[in-house]
Amino acid sequence: MGPLSKDEVMTDSEEKTKDLGQALGAALAPGDIISLTGDLGAGKTRFAQGLAAGLGVDGPVTSPTFTIMKVYEGRLPLYHFDVYRIQKIAELEAIGYEEYFFGDGATVIEWGDKIAQILPRDHLRLEIHRDLNRIEQRLFIVEAFGERSRELAKILAQAA
């Protein structure tokens, strides 16, 4: 089934990409899932850093490329997945991904399209594109796959 809504949001600097994530992070609730997709260097980790800041996470936030998942404590836990190196869903099953997806925190997944088949129906998908002529500019294609994610999409649109 396709998204309930689809929109576009633009940022013109790394800081504004992080600020956009921060605005969304401030609104996240337990069970919210954000799937990020885009080329290497598109801004997935920078956006995730903003989400963490919006949740009140202190300290550095880095992409968990080699560990698959990191937990950051803030207003509520942020479960930060990077599934770039995942070859089989069984790798996520081995770490109990469902406990995180349906847990007491919010989840952000870098390279989320690689595991689209196991994402809950209600999730927010952000496809990030960069313009090689405008190195700092990012275009976010925002797709909401449920009522809650549609609310989150509206927050992003207002923050942009």
Buried (B, 14 or more C-beta within 10 A) or exposed (E): EEBBBEBEBBBEEBEBBBBBBBBBBBBBEEBBBBBBBBEEEBBBBBBBBBBBBBBBBEEEBEBBEEEBBBEBBBBBBBBBBBBBEBEEBEBBEEEEBEEBBEBEBBBBBBBBBBBEEEBBEBBBBBBBBBEEEEEBBBBBBBBBBBEBBBBBBBBBBEBB
